[in-house]
Amino acid sequence: MHTSLSRTSKHYLALCGGVGGAKLALGLAHVLPPDQLTIVVNTGDDFEHLNLSICPDIDTVTYTLAGLVQPDQGWGRRDESFAALDTVKRLGGETWFQLGDRDIGLHLMRSMLLGEGSSLSTVTSRISKRLGVTHEIAPMTDDIVRTTLDTVSGSMPFQHYFVKARCAPAITGIRYLGAEQARISPALDRALTDPGLSGVFICPSNPYLSIDPILALPGVRSMLADISAPVIAVAPIVDGQAIKGPTAKIMRELAIEPSAAAVAAHYADFLDGYVVDASDRMTLPDVQVIPFGVVMTTLADKVALASRCLAFSEQLAGPQ
Ligand code: FO1
């Protein structure tokens, strides 16, 4: 694990949300050594629930890289039990958010450590290392940012919209409360200012719910536009359909035609390379587009896509 402030070797940064992003992050962790990759994760989904500090995207990435994730749903722990939640139910508490017993153990530790004054970066690093992850996983910020959905049924915090309301209410707007005042995390700052930064990968996460909270932090968009390292995004949409989750539905509700091209347009101010499914081949001004299998089902798919992203970034960077 790299902790030094100056790096001499190549270094890569991945920006990601939960399930979809974690798949590419896992692939990248297979093709890059721990001292060459920083994975920075969205925290706009975080919330306080049952007095616990819950960071679903950080935990999804951590469990995925630790080999502990529930493989079918892509979040939460494998081999999970729900005895604690049964007790919450019996006592009349809220049970709409499925917290398993093993998962709750992590939330207890994080809540305690944050309560003692540790930063989310420190706590995330400690938890991921203790679970056996050797690559650096960091929050986008140590400050509080909360994604809030304005919908036809009123405004709601992210998890209320995503889990409790099952993404059903039509969206009229998305806000990242606290983002304007937040500072980027030390790991994100280090990566973006590292002279050895050789590539940035925007994982195939929901652009509006998972990547935009990171881009909303002061300086991130402009730094991505200014860095010499290539910025490469992987399309989260294939042939107008979201690979996973409500991306296409949200785009329609925001009056954006759901397509891989529309996602590229959303990132246009900093994008250098774009990886799309073969069915979405396109030409874009100032962006090189390559076709590749972006639907990651097996570990081999994840590793192959990560390898292709890496080769693409080397090609875009040119001879060093
Ligand atoms: N997603 C659900 O759809 N339902 C749940 O009950 C749920 C519980 C949950 C608990 C811990 C955790 O780390 C993630 C959990 N997720 C659940 C996933 C999470 O809400 C979303 O995948 C992300 O926030 C979106 O990236």
Boltz pocket constraint, residues with backbone or C-beta under 6 A from the ligand:
constraints:
  - pocket:
      binder: B
      contacts: [[A, 17], [A, 18], [A, 19], [A, 45], [A, 55], [A, 56], [A, 57], [A, 59], [A, 60], [A, 75], [A, 76], [A, 96], [A, 97], [A, 98], [A, 99], [A, 103], [A, 159], [A, 162], [A, 163], [A, 210]]
      max_distance: 6.0
